[in-house]
Amino acid sequence: MPQSRLAKATILSSTFYEKTIYLLSQRISALSLSSSR
């Protein structure tokens, strides 16, 4: 049982990590676009 719990936690953290990176890249691209204008 603990192994599956660890796997679930890993999946949750990885998706959270991907979502954070996605939001950060979106914000960075928006900033670069507004600064280049």
JOBELBEL-V965894 format. One record per residue. N is the residue number from 1. SS is DSSP state (helix for helix, strand for strand, loop for the rest). PSI is psi in radians with two decimals (NA if undefined). Layout:
n=N ss=SS psi=PSI
n=N ss=SS psi=PSI
//
This chain:
n=1 ss=loop psi=-0.80
n=2 ss=helix psi=-0.50
n=3 ss=helix psi=-0.74
n=4 ss=helix psi=-0.59
n=5 ss=helix psi=-0.69
n=6 ss=helix psi=-0.69
n=7 ss=helix psi=-0.73
n=8 ss=helix psi=-0.72
n=9 ss=helix psi=-0.66
n=10 ss=helix psi=-0.74
n=11 ss=helix psi=-0.75
n=12 ss=helix psi=-0.79
n=13 ss=helix psi=-0.62
n=14 ss=helix psi=-0.69
n=15 ss=helix psi=-0.68
n=16 ss=helix psi=-0.70
n=17 ss=helix psi=-0.78
n=18 ss=helix psi=-0.71
n=19 ss=helix psi=-0.70
n=20 ss=helix psi=-0.76
n=21 ss=helix psi=-0.68
n=22 ss=helix psi=-0.81
n=23 ss=helix psi=-0.71
n=24 ss=helix psi=-0.76
n=25 ss=helix psi=-0.65
n=26 ss=helix psi=-0.79
n=27 ss=helix psi=-0.70
n=28 ss=helix psi=-0.74
n=29 ss=helix psi=-0.66
n=30 ss=helix psi=-0.72
n=31 ss=helix psi=-0.75
n=32 ss=helix psi=-0.63
n=33 ss=helix psi=-0.78
n=34 ss=helix psi=-0.55
n=35 ss=helix psi=-0.50
n=36 ss=helix psi=-0.36
n=37 ss=loop psi=NA
//
